[in-house]
Amino acid sequence: MTYRNRIPAQVRDFSARQKQELYETLLELAESTDELPKKSLRRTLELTLAVLEYKGEQVQRLQEAGGGGVSAERRLQDENEKLKRMLQKLEDERDGLKSKAKELGEEIRQLELRLREAAQQAEIGDKDSSDPLSELDKQEQLLQNIDSKNKHIKRLLKEIETLQNQNIAQSKTIVLHERELQNIKANLGQLSQDITKVEQERKSLKQKEQQQALEISRLEGNVTFLEVEREKQELEMRQFLDKYESKSLGWRQALEERDKELERLQKQLEGKSISSAQTNSSNSQSQQEEEHIKLRHLLESREQRIEQLEAKIKSMAEEMASSTRLMNQLCQEKERAHDPDQPRACCQLIEERLRAASARSQQLSEMLEAAEQDNVLKSKQALHAISALESYKRDEDGLIPALRRCSGLEQKLAAREKQLRAHIQELNSLHEVVQENELLRRQLHIPDDVVILAKNVHSKQRNKDKQIERLTLKLRTSEELRLQLKLEKSELRRKLMELQQDGPQILDESLQAPSEVGEVPHSVPLENSPRRGQGDGAASSEMQNRYDEVLAENETLRSGMYEILEKLREYDATSEHITIDSELLRRLIEALPGGTTTPQRLQGQLLELKAREEALRQLLQQQNYSDSETGELSSVHSLCEVPEIAEEQPVEEEAVLNTATRPSSPTEATEGLRRPTVPDPEEKPGNETELAELAILRKHYDELRLHMAADGSDLLNQNQQLHDQLMALELQLEQQRMSYAYMRKDYDELLTESRKQELRFIDEQASLARQLERSKCELRAAREELEQVHRRNPYSAEEQQKLEHRNAILSMQLAQAVEQLLGELKPSEICAEYGIIKENYQLDFITAGDFEKQQQELLTWKTKQAELQRETRQLEGLLQVANEQVGVARP
């Protein structure tokens, strides 16, 4: 041992670090079992049992918690640092051992030279020496010294080889931990990059949405401005129509008055002509001529007046024709204003902009859908990456194949290193043989070109090796038989003692056994002790038998302990001996969801939500199409009171929707808001479109003729009806807008709910996939372990039963021995002090100051551990915030 290992007598009060150091100390003690004093066997057994219990708890805790508590990166860094320190320490020890080996080699050479000189002096002085026995004694002493040095060198070489093997194993573990650390760092960097990309995409989508909202608000402002302009133009057109209608009425009244006056003048002219024919012939010719001249002048003036009136009538007719043309133009403009297929020139630019904006909004919506799909895909990838990272942190995903690959690579590397070592040893042996051959040739004065056959020597050497192997096998079998006989002997002695323990006196003597093997109890007087040879002979023989039995049991327990330690050292850090906890597997199977939350049901819910979303989308498209067709009502419906037009196309008044109650479903709202529409002439072929246009023009002409023929009251009534119809249409439009806003809100809520359900389904599917993969891995590992157990257990059922029976007997014996040893312990005396095992395996005690220093160091380590736990909690909080941000970025 290169350091002291402070061990309290109550081993269960140790910390984890002290127990680990104790475990390493026991491993080092396993290599030098012969040097252990017999008085400390019970203490060593107690420590070994406590360490085995700690190792079992540690293995169970690691299997249950998966190495939780500290982050994987920090744990790997600490392990790397610890392994590096151990590697540096082993390298220093190896260098020291190499230097010691060199020094011992030099001493051996010096001793060989001295031996040769002594041999030469002995050969020279054989004749003259008076005491040859003293020279022989010196030679034997030198030979013994050389043998002891050779043994010491061999032991040092073995230690160097073990240190090299440990160094290689530690370097392998360091490389593996560094690779794992690099992989974890790369995964974390990739996840951070994905999160930044998702955040950038989300910001760009938000900017696009803001731009679209601004564009929509601008277009809504343009639409409201156009509606205001249209209302102003309609008002101006109505005022213009009223003005010209009043003028036309005045012109008609003036024409009627002129016609009446003309009829009156014609009647006066006829009466005067009749009166002039009946006058007296006595009137003179001059008077008749004067009257004829006056009448002629009057007729001429009348004719001129008539011509002037006719000219005025013509001008008024022309004005009427121009006014009719103007009215026709105004009606056409009004029809164009009502007809979206023939917009006015002032609205064409705005409509083109609206079309471009709608196309742009559709393109942006498609881009938004694509971005949402990309976000969903990225979120799935991020979830899978996070789950994979968590499973890697918990050592659940990818551990078994990685360990298999690592074990395969380690085996290959070990085989390669073994081959290299063998080749190096062969080369070294060849060099040594060459050097020895040269030395022998020089000593024997044999030239280099002379060949000496060594077949006989090699054959003898092989025979000796075979004999040595046979003897070693016999020795092993004899040792096994001896151990078996010892166990049987101890069992028989135990049975004999049980048979002999009939009286209470023997029981009292067995209970008053000493605390240490070979020690005399305090309650027995010195004159009665068997060491002094006093007392009863039967009691002394019984104590001697008990002493021998305890020694034999201690020997068997020590051999069993070393076998257990060897097995633990063989099974340590290997991936082929993985145990699956059946309780953990049962809990995982019970944790799987039942039929209520199966993936089929979730898939059905998702399909149902998608179908509902598709129906709502179609409904919105129909609603938008009906909104676009609300302005396509023909001017035929504007004069619903005219009988001819009413017979051709009767207008059905729609019932006004009650705004106080909202529709129960979008389909009912759309059915209540349907209105008759004029079919689009562009959808018909050429002749049908022309006929439809001619029919519309004829209807317009009839409307204008009826307008011209109607009086003022009819026009007012028609205007009032048109105004009422317009108000009803505006009311229906407002109701439709309200219902559309309600449906839009409902659709948005359903869409968000469907997205949430889809995300929940994705999360549940991912968790189920992880659980399925984990259960598959556990099942595969259990199958492999079962196969390995079947392969390892080539015994039959009867042999297995015999072994189990023998194992039960041995475990019972071990339990009895442990119970007996623990009964002999005194906790009050043991817990009062702390012991230190030195390099000479003797017990010593520490002072109170050292104990306080250890307590202070323990407090500092506890504070450091609390800080590390706080840092881990902060890191977990940051990881949770990042996961929430990823979840927010998905929609």
Secondary structure, 3 states (H helix, E strand, C coil): CCCCEEEECCHHHCCHHHHHHHHHHHHHHHHHHHHCCHHHHHHHHHHHHHHHHHHHHHHHHHHHHCCCCCCHHHHHHHHHHHHHHHHHHHHHHHHHHHHHHHHHHHHHHHHHHHHHHHHHHHHHCCCCCCCHHHHHHHHHHHHHHHHHHHHHHHHHHHHHHHHHHHHHHHHHHHHHHHHHHHHHHHHHHHHHHHHHHHHHHHHHHHHHHHHHHHHHHHHHHHHHHHHHHHHHHHHHHHHHHHHHHHHHHHHHHHHHHHHHHHHHHHHHHHHHHHHHHHCCCCCCHHHHHHHHHHHHHHHHHHHHHHHHHHHHHHHHHHHHHHHHHHHHHHHHHHHHHHCCCCCCHHHHHHHHHHHHHHHHHHHHHHHHHHHHHHHHHHHHHHHHHHHHHHHHHCCCCCHHHHHHHHHHHHHHHHHHHHHHHHHHHHHHHHHHHHHHHHHHHHHHCCCCCCCCCCHHHHHHHHHHHHHHHHHHHHHHHHHHHHHHHHHHHHHHHHHHHHHHCCCHHHHHHHHCCCCCCCCCCCCCCHHHCHHHCCCCHHHHHHHHHHHHHHHHHHHHHHHHHHHHHHHHHHHCCCCCCCCCCHHHHHHHHHHCCCHHHCHHHHHHHHHHHHHHHHHHHHHHHHHHHHHHCHHHCCHHHHHCCCHHHHHHCCCCCCCCCCCCCCCCCHHHHHHHCCCCCCCCHHHCCHHHHHHHHHHHHHHHHHHHHHHHHCCHHHHHHHHHHHHHHHHHHHHHHHHHHHHHHHHHHHHHHHHHHHHHHHHHHHHHHHHHHHHHHHHHHHHHHHHHHHHHHHHHCCCCHHHHHHHHHHHHHHHHHHHHHHHHHHHHCCHHHHHCCEEEECCCCCEEECCHHHHHHHHHHHHHHHHHHHHHHHHHHHHHHHHHHHHHHHHHHCC
